[in-house]
Amino acid sequence: YIHFFIRPSVLRISMALTSTIDGDESPSNVTNMCDDNFDVMLSWIKERVKLVDYLPSMWKDNHTDTVLKFLKNPTSRSLFAIVDCKLQIFRVTSSTLPSDLTNTREVAYFVRTDCGEFTLSNLSSTMQFGTFAATQTASSVLHLLEQVFYPHIFNSTEWPVPVKLELKGAYHRLMASLTESANEEEGTLTLLYLPSTEDCNDGIPAEEMAKNGEMVQQFESVAIHWARQIKQLLDHQDDMWNSEKSGPLEEIEFWRCRTNDLSGISKQLHSKNVQRIMSVLLAANSSYYSPVHELSKRLQEGTSEAERNLKFVEILTEPCEKLEHATPKEIQSLLPHILQCVRLICSFLKFYKRKDKIESLLSKISNQIIKRCRSEIDVSNFFHGKVEIFQQSLSDSLQCGLEWKRAYRRTSAAVNRSATKGGRGVVWKLDETALFSVTDAFVQRCHDMLEMSEAQTQFMSISASSQPGSINTRPIFGGTNGAEITRSLQDIAKYF
């Protein structure tokens, strides 16, 4: 993208985005001065270095030398200036960009548009200057194309109409991809690329527009991109919502975002410009009309499903927010209510009647339970002698994991009894081994840590009593081997 700015054939187009030299700014009013007055030109360039991190005090003699060489050498085509915002160093280079732009936010450029010598009278017409971002993003390129290149190319009367029509088709395809990429970078809701109102030609009937083959092709390229975006969003929801570490609150947030996303696209499809393009494609009997039209119907169904799913999964918000801040003991009392909410969701929502979706939702609850238990276990207590506190937190977490499995089995049995009697719910035939694999591993680790802490308790008094000045609390062994047994026991404690 940087090279994009420094090609002489393109620079004239970028004048709308960058600073330009008007009659008041140009030093042409000093034509009575000598043409070789490079000091005036140097001041003129220094005044136009507009960088975010630049201070005039950063300008040094070596920068002046570089600029003067650029001004005096007609074969030198470009001049660049940057500020290393981390080191607070100002750099000026001629012909090539500085090699390292890691800590640079903006680049100031000055480009010679003709190969002649600079004079005070021709500087305004032969020097192009401005700034651009050191790191280009899809959003910045999108803005550049919309604000600079589109008006200078497509509003120009100098370009032949056939060339502009062909170029406009490529422009719309590029803009559609850039819009999608910029949307992904920003993490916002899905946006459909919409051609400008001018391109849609509202004043011309759709039937007349349909006779323009070039225009129809342009609209078809946009419709193809719409269809791909909508289909991808509708068909790949599982890829977005499944996560091994996410919890039930993330599940709720997913459906909230999906509802907003799908409803947002529905509104865009009903906008004036989109309907205008669709009417032209319909009038032209385009084969690309039907896919978008059918997908819009699926989109409405998907929006309704997402809204209904959100309505029901939101009943988990209150108990799961309590779960977010509960202790392992408190969690055990929350589990029956949470499982009843899950049972209600699986009974009324078609989406959650599938085995994999039930397992996924229950796994997210398991993740949240384990996360809370882990936060209550402070391993530093084990290493700093607070073994009883450490044991208590381990015991509470272990019981919480076991209670979660017991509560699930009670709820599962109740669901299955109801389903077999003709109730509304579906039978929960879930694989407990897979469902509770993470929970079982956590419980086993709690068991292992409890065994270690018990051994620590056993040896703690022996280790402490061996310190100088401590009270002798270790057992006393009599007989001829008593001293040897005592030393052996102390050695074991030490190594432990």
Salt bridges, closest charged atoms under 4 A:
GLU47 OE1 - ARG48 NH1 3.51
ASP53 OD1 - ARG105 NH2 2.66
ASP84 OD2 - ARG91 NH1 3.86
GLU180 OE1 - HIS225 NE2 3.01
GLU180 OE1 - ARG228 NH2 2.29
ASP199 OD1 - LYS168 NZ 3.00
ASP199 OD2 - HIS172 NE2 3.53
ASP202 OD2 - LYS272 NZ 3.61
GLU208 OE2 - LYS211 NZ 3.62
ASP235 OD2 - LYS231 NZ 2.99
ASP235 OD1 - ARG298 NH2 2.68
ASP238 OD1 - LYS357 NZ 2.86
GLU251 OE1 - LYS364 NZ 3.48
GLU253 OE1 - ARG256 NH1 2.84
GLU314 OE2 - ARG256 NH2 3.16
GLU318 OE2 - LYS322 NZ 3.71
ASP356 OD2 - ARG354 NH2 3.16
ASP356 OD2 - LYS357 NZ 3.91
GLU376 OE2 - ARG372 NH2 3.12
GLU403 OE1 - ARG406 NH2 3.11
GLU403 OE2 - ARG410 NH2 2.91
GLU432 OE1 - ARG409 NE 3.04
ASP440 OD1 - LYS405 NZ 3.05
